Amino acid sequence: MIEIVYFAWVRERIGLPRERIETKAATVAELVEELRAREERYAAAFADVSALRVALDQELSEFDAALSGVREVAFFPPMTGG
């Protein structure tokens, strides 16, 4: 079981702040593909992963990172100053 947390417009498109799922994904990219295939709102949220960042157990990571041992995956847009 893995906890997925969504922030900002990702949360708005999916309609959930977080969820727990079972996954067979070995990497973040595989997890994204599983989520995209679920339904249209996930496909919309993950349509352009270059517009997203990911953190594994609260540490910034990459989409090719392994999920082995990870408890939490967070998706969010890049942070901008202002």
Residue, then its C-alpha position, 0 to 999 in steps of 0.5 A: m500500500i502506498e500513500i499518494v498526495y496531490f498538491a495545487w492544480v494536480r489536486e484540483r484536477i483529480g479531486l482528491p488531496r490524497e489516497r492510498i492505493e495498491t500498485k505493481a509499479a516499480t518506478v514513479a513513471e510506471l505509477v503515473e502510467e497506472l494512474r493515467a489509465r484509471e480515468e479521465r481526471y487522472a489522465a488530465a492531471f498527468a498529461d504533461v509530467s514535465a509540468l510536475r515534480v515528485a517527492l518520495d517520502q518528502e524528498l524531491s526525486e525523479f520520475d525514474a526513481a524506484l518505489s521499493g520501500v517508499r511509503e509516500v509519493a507526492f505530486f506537485p507543480p514546480m515551486t516559483g518565487g514571487 
